[in-house]
Structures are given as C-alpha cells and as structure tokens.
Amino acid sequence: MDMTDQPYHWPEPTWRGMVERARAGRSLRPKVWPNGATCAVALSFDADHETIPLRDNDPSPMRISQGQYGSRSAMPRIRALLQRAQVPASFFYPAVSALLHPDEVRGVAEEGHEIGIHSWIHELNTKLDYATERDLSMRAADVLTKLSGRVPVGMRTASWDFSPNTLRIIKEMGLLYDSSLMADDDAYELTMDGEPTGVVELPPEWIRDDAVYFNFHRFAGLRPYTPPSAVEEIFRAEFEGAMAEGGIFLLTMHPHIIGHRSRLPLLARLIEEMKATGKVWFATHEQVARYCWEKGE
C-alpha cells in the first residue's frame, strides 16, 4: 500500500475539495410559516416496493414479496389515512417501482400528493460513474413524468447515497430541491465547490426514518429491535423540537415498513396530535422547498 494515499498524507486541496463538493450554504429557514403556523410538517414515503431485492440481484420470491406488500397492503392503508386526515405527502419512487405499479403512481398523483425521483432501481450512486448516474436519473424523471402527468422537481437519492457527481446532475436537471443530505435540521441552499447552486436541501435524518427501527434482513445484521411505541416517542420528540425552534419536521417512511397493522397507527396518532396543535402547516416537500426559497433568511 502506498502510504501517501492515506488521508493523513493528503495535501489541503484534497481534503478541502472533498468537503466543498456539496456543502450547506445559507440557511433557508423562514421567520414565519404560512397561516401563522409554528412548524412545517413534511411527510414522505419512499415507495421502494420490489426494487431493493432487484437492486441486489436477489431473485428470492420471499424478499420480492416483502416489497410487494408495500404496494398491495400498505399503500391502500397509507393513502386512506392521508385522505381521512386531509394532509398531503411526498412519495419518492424508483422508476422500476413506478413501472411495476403505474396505477398506484397515477392514483397518488391524482390525490394531490407529490411524486419525486428516487433512482432507477434503487441503485447506489457512489458505485456509478457520472455518465451512468446521469442517464439513470434522467430516465427515472422521464418515467415519473409520463406516469404522474407532472415533471418531478425534487430528488431523494436511494439510501441517501449521494455521489460526488450527484449535485452536478441535480443542477443539470434543473431540480428545485434535494432531500438526501444531513447538514442541518432545516432547509438550506446547497453549495458546490464553494459556489451557491440555487438548489434547496430539505435534510432528512436517520432518526426520523422508520427503516432503522423496523427493517429486517434475514441474512444481514438488520433486525427490528424497537417497538412502535418507542418509535412514536422518538418521532414525537423530534416534532416537539421542530415546534420549539419554529422549523421543519420532515419524516421519511417506507410503505413496506411503516404500513403494517401494528405500525401505521403510530403515524395516525402523530398526525392527529400535530393537527390538534393548530400551529402546523402540512405541506409536500415541493411546497416547503418553494416557500423556503422565497421566504428563507
């Protein structure tokens, strides 16, 4: 091994260039939210369905059936809950997931929810070269446009795997926002190599993601260890923090994970509690990103 390749031997331009490639710039947290709300709530669902085993080149009918559960059983429950509560959400689809379930995508869009980009087949961007990542992103956007009837304006990378080329591709696609990076609790403008990009970042976090608490893979170290009541407590604490600071409560969920009978009620209770405050603005990621860009500090 060439010891000069070790990070502690890197010259400053090397490590500084890595840090500056995609970085948090100015804050876009607005001083006020619409209708006098104290907090913006942005609910999102990554509708991966069957794409994760397909991405892994795993033909196991068992794993594929777990993904099918997301569309077959979970999505009807989720859509019914959102309809009852009259709150919008953002649904991020891998293109292959959308092609497997086109009527679902059309229905979700017709119900007023946002459709966002979430890879082609849940591929990991850091394993791709620039040309391949760009081609897959463009093709995914075309599929979602045709199925939903509207050009998507936002991206969430699969597994939040943001490559050194991703921000460049987002800019080339003319997207309004990304929701993959975690430099803040609230919205900010992304910079690339020290320059403002005009791209809004709506930061997610693993803490506010159902997968880390509930996901299961029988041949890996993924084992659900947290009861729904504890996850509800964590999500509620994150919401209360967003309320106290006047920020965004952005929640990332997956139909095949949150949509089970023992889990979805926690989301129903949270929505009811948030609505009861009378101080929450429920909005899609697109709506939050546009508002923050226009009104942010």
N, C-alpha and C positions, 0 to 999 in steps of 0.2 A: 504493500500500500504506500502510495506517495503521501508522506506526511504533510506536504504543502497543501493538500486538498482538504485538510481538516479545518473546520470553522475558525479555530483559534489562530490559524495562519492566514486567514483571508485579509486582504487589504480593505481599508474602509469602504471604497466604492462598491465592493462586492456585497458586504452585508447591508450597507445603506441602500443599495439598489433593490435588494430583495424586500426590504421594509417599505420602500416607497412605491413599489409596483402597483399596489391597490391599498389605499390607506384612507382613514377617516379624515375628512376635511372639516368644513364649518358645520356647526350644529344647525339642524333644521327644525328643532322643536319650537312650535309656535307658542306665543304667550297666551293665546286663548284658543279654544276649540269651538267648532260650530254649536250654535244654540246654547251657549253658555255652559257647555259640558266641561267637566274637570279632567276627563280622561278619554282617550280614543281606544276603542277595543277593535282589534283586527283579528278575526278568527280565520284560520286557514287549514286546509286539508290537502295533504299530498296524496293524490289518488294513484298510488303506485300499482295497485292490483297485482297482476301476474308478472310484472316486469322484473322484480328482483331475482327470482329464480332464473328467469330467462337471461338476465344480465350475467348471472353466474354460470351460464351454460349448464344448468341443472334441469334435466327433463323430468324430475321426480313429480309424479302426479300429486303426491301429498303436498309438497311445497307450493305447487301451482294452485292447488285447491284452496290453500290459505289465502292466496291473492284473490282468487275468485270470490271468496267470502266478502271481500271488501266491496265488490260491486253488487253481488247477489243479495246479501243480507244486510250489510252495514249501511250502504248508501241510501236505501229507502228510509231507514231509521233516521239517518242524519238529515236528509232533505226534509222529512216530516217535522223533525224538531225545529229546524230553522224556519220552516213555514209557520208553525204554531207560534214561535217566538217573534216572527216578523223581523229577523235580523239577517243581514247579508253576510256572505263569506267569500273567501277566495279559494279556488280549487286549482291546484297545480298538477298538471297531467304530463307524464311521459307520453310521447307521441304514440308509442306502441300500445300503451294502456288505453289511450283515446280511440285508436283504431279497433281495438278489441271490443270497446263499449261505446260506439258512436252515439247511440240513442241517449245514453246517460249524459254525455257531454252536451248534447243539444238540450236536453231537459234541464240540466243545471244552469246553462246559459239563459234559457227562457225564463227561469225562475228569478233572474236578476242577479245571479252570482257571477263573480269574475272567473275567467279561465286564464291561467298563467302557464308559462313554459317551465317544464321540469325534466329536460333532457329528451333523448330519443328513446332509449330502452334502459334508463336508469344507469347509464354508463358513468364511470368515474373520469372526470375531466383531466385530472392530473396524470392520467395514463395515456392521454391523447396528444398528438401534435396539433399545432394551430389549425392547419387546414381541415383535419378531421373534425375537431371540436366545432369549428365554424360551420362546416357543412351540416353536421347533425343538428346544431342549434337552429340554423335556417330552415332545414326540413321540418323540424318539430314545430316551428312557428307557422309554417305553411299548413300543416295538418290541422293544428288547432284553429287557425283562421277559417279553414273550409268547414270544419265541423261546428264551430260555435257561431259563425257568422260575423265575427269581430276580430280584428287584429290584436293579439295579445301585446300588452305594454310592459309586462314585468316578467322577471325570471327568478326562479329559485333553483340553484344547481342541485343535482341529485346527491344526496348525503351531504349537502353543503360543501361539496368538493370543488373548490374554486381554484382553477389553474392559473399560472402566470399569464395566460392569454385570455382568460375569461372576460375581464373588464374591457379589454380592447374589442372583443367580439360584441359585447353588450352595447358599446358605443357605436360600432358599425351597424348594428341592427336598429339603432335609434330608440332603444327602450327607455322608458321613463324611470324604472327602478329595478333594483335587485333586492333579494331577501335571502342572503346566504352568509353574510359576514357579521362579526360579533364585537365590534369595537365600542359599542355604546348600548344603552338601553333604549334610546330614542333615535329618531331619524337624523341622518347626516348626509352631506354630499361626499361622494367618493372622489378622491384624487388619484391620478395615475402619473407616476414619476414626478410628483410634486405639483402637478397642474390640475385645476378643477375640471371635472368631467361633465357636470350637468346631470349626473346620474344620482338619483336618490337611493340611499341604502335604508331599508327597513329591517333592522337587525333582529334575527331570531336568537334563540339560545337553547342549549340542550336542557336547561332547567325547565323551560316551557315547551317541552316536546314529549309527547306520550310514549315514544318508542323506547327511550332509555329506561322507563319504568316497567313497560309491559311486554316488550318484544321477546321473542323466543326463537332460537335456532338449535335444533337438537344435536347438531354436530359442531357447534361452536360454544363459546362461553356466554352466550346470550340466554339468560334465564330471568323470567319475571320474578321480582322479589318484593315488589311494593304493592300493597293493597290499594284499591281505588280510593278509599277514604284518605290515605296518606297523600296520594297524588292530588286529590281535591284540595287538601290542606296546603300543599306547596303552590298550586296554581292560584289559590285564593290569596296567599301571602304575596305572590308576585303582583296580582291585581291591586291589592291594597297599597303596595309600594308605588305602583304607577299612579294610583289616585292621589297619594300623598305628595308626589312630585309633579303632578299635572302632565304626565307623559303618556306613552303608548303601552297598552297591554296586548302584545302580539303572541298568539298561541298557535303552535304548529301541531297538527294531529294527522293521523293516517286512518282511513276508513277501516282497513282490516285489523287495526289495533284498538282504536277507541270505540269502534262500532259494536262491540259485544254487549250483551244484555246487562252484564254486571258493571260496565264501564261508562256507557253513554249517559246514564242518569247523573253522573257527576258533572258532566258538561251542562245538562239541563238545569241542575241546581245552580251552577255558577252563573249561567245566563240569567236566570230568574233573580238571583241576588244582585247582579250588576244592573239589571233593568230597574230594580227596586230603589237603587240609589237616586235615580232621576238625574244623574250627573255624568252619564256615559253617552258617547257618540259611537254607535256601532257602524263600521264602515268597511268596505273592501280595501285591500292593500292599495289598489289604484287610487281610490278616493283619498286615503290617508297620504299617499305619496304626493298627489297633486296639491292637496291642501298645505302640506308641509313645505313644498317647493314655493308656493305662492306666499305663505304667511310665516315661514320659518325665520328665525333670527339671523 
